[in-house]
């Protein structure tokens, strides 16, 4: 009788392994989404559509054992976190590492006007070389959110953490987890109210499980 050889097991993390799961949620729409660069200016709140997107995020998280909630301190991110906090009974912790990029002198500028500037090509095609006048560089933004996520996964090892942030920081975090150069991060789309998921297992590189998801339930991201 010939002894059969068992099939090789995958070396990477799977959904059934209980690593640390970080869910990155972009805030819902605001009245100016896609039209201006709001940056860190205070006083920008969710639109009716944005509030509905926030409720949808909370619904999609049902059945997932969430351990902690963190949010950028800006109003639009905190408001997106509120329905999830109400459903889970967890407090929302503010974390400056999840803040929007500091756009400096470009804060509040109309995107169509910025797109006519020669610097806009650098923003789109060589962002690692760009610094916003009086504000952040894209490298600083990426270092900030990657550092914040490293701290959160260490603080909640083996748990599920939901982080409410902004498009560019989430794109930069996903690019870093994928091993993608920052100059290519503009190819990643992060829509309002979307969820992206990164799993961290000891001894493995980060695994990007989901990017820009806006529809399906999220309970399947955690094994039984």
N, C-alpha and C positions, 0 to 999 in steps of 0.2 A: 504494500500500500504506500503510495507516494504522499509525503506530507506536503500540504499546500502552504504557500507563503502568504501570510496575511497582507492585505493591502497596506501600502504606506499611509501613515497618518499625516495630515497637513501640518506644516511646521508653524504656521501663523496662528493668531488668535481667532477663535470662532465666536459666534453669537452666544453659545452656551457656556463659554468660559466667563467667570465672574471677575473680569478686570474692572478698571475704573472707566466709567462711561461719562463723557462730557457731551452735553447737547448744547449747541450754539444756536441761539434764536435771534434772528434779526427783529428789531422792533417793527410794529405795524406801521401802516402808511400814516402820513401826516398830510396836512393841506399843501405842503410844498415838496413832497417826495418827487424826485426826478426833475425838479425845476430849479432848485437852488441848492447850494452847499450850506446846510445849517450849521455844521460843525458843532461847537460846544455852546453856542448861544442859548441862553435859558429861555423858557417860556413857550417852547414848541410842543404841542400836545397832539395826541392821536386824532385822526379824523374818525367819522363814523365807520368807515371801512376798516380803518386801523384797529378800532375797538373790536370789531367783529373778527378780525384776524387774531387778535389776542385771545378771544374766547375760544377760537378754533384750536389754537396751540394747547390751551388747557384741556380741551376735550380729547385731543390726540394723545396726550400724556396719560390718560386714564389707564390704569392697570400696570403702569411702570412704577417700580418702587423708588421714588425720588427721595434722595437724602438731603439735598440742600439746594437753595435758590440764590443766585447772585445776579446783580444787575449793574450796568452802567448807571451812574447817578443822574443822568439826564432824564427829564420827565418822560419822553416818549418811550424810553426803555423800561422805566419803572412802571408806567401804565400798562405796558405789554405784559409785565410780570404779574400784575394784580390778579387776573382771573386764575392763574396757576397757583398763586399763593392761597387764594380763597378755597380752591378745590383740594389742595394738599394739606392745608393748615400750617404750612411752613412760613417763616418770616423771610422777607427778601433782604439780603445783605448787599449793601452797596460796595462795589469794588472799582476803584479808579482805573485799574488795569484793563477794564472792559470799555473804557470811554472811547468815544469817537476820536478820529484823528483831529489834531488841532490844525485847522486850515489857516490860521493866522489872518493875514489881510484879505484872504479870499472868503472868509466866513460871511455867509449871507449873499454871496455873489450868485448871479443868474448863470446856470450851467451853459446855456446857449452863448452867453457872452464870453465865458471862459474858453469855450471850444474854439473861438476865433483867435485865441492867443497862440503864439508859437510855442510857449511853454506847455500847452496842453498835449502836444505830441509826446513830450517827455513823460508827462503823467501817464499816458496810455501805453507807451512802448518801452520806456526805460525808467520806471518809477524808482528803482533803487538809487538813481542819481539825483532825485528831485527832493527839494525841501520847499514846503509852502512858505511864501514870504512872511516872516515873523511867526512861523509855526513849526510843526513837526516835519521831519523827514519820514518817508515811508519806512525806512529801516527802523527808526525809533518806534514808530507805531507797531511794527511787527514784533520787535523785541519786547515791547510793553505787554502786548496781549499774550505772547508765548510765555513770558515769565509769569504772568498772572495765572494762566491755565496750568502751568507746572506747579505753582503753589496750591491751587485748588485740588488738583488730582492727588497731591501728597497729603493734603489735609483730609481728604475723603477717600482714601485708598480703598478700592473694592466697591465703591458706591456709585450712585448716579447723581450727577450734578447738572442742573440746568442753568445756563448762563445767557442773560439777555444783553445783547450788544448791538453793534452797528455793522453795516455792510462791509466797509473796507477792513476793519479789524478782523472780522470773521473770514473774509477772503484771505487775508494774510496768514491767519492761523491755519486754515485748511491747506494753503500752499506749503507752509512749513511742515505740516504733518505728512503731506504727500512727497516731500523732498523736491518740490518745484521751486525754481528760482523766483525771487521776488519780481523780477522783470516780466514774468509770465502770469502774475497773479490776477491781472485784469481780465484774463480769459475765464475766470471763475465767476459764475453768476450767483448772487445771494439776494433773493427777492424779499420784500417786506413780509413778515410773518412766517418766514421759512425756518426750517430746522436742519442743521447739519450735525452729524454725530461722529465723534472720534473716540476710539477705544484704546486704552493704554493697558498693556499686559507686561508684567515684569519679564525682562529678558527679550522683549520684542520691540520692534519699531512701532510707532503709532499706527493704528489701522483706521482709515477713513471709511466709515460704514455707510454714510449717507451725506449728500450735499444738496442743499436748496430744495428740500422736500416740503411740500405744502399740502399734501393730501392724506396719505395713509396713516392709520394708527401707529403709534410708536412702541407699543407694548412688546412687539416682537424683537426689539433690540436687546432685550434681556432674556436669557434662557431661564428655564424653570429652576 
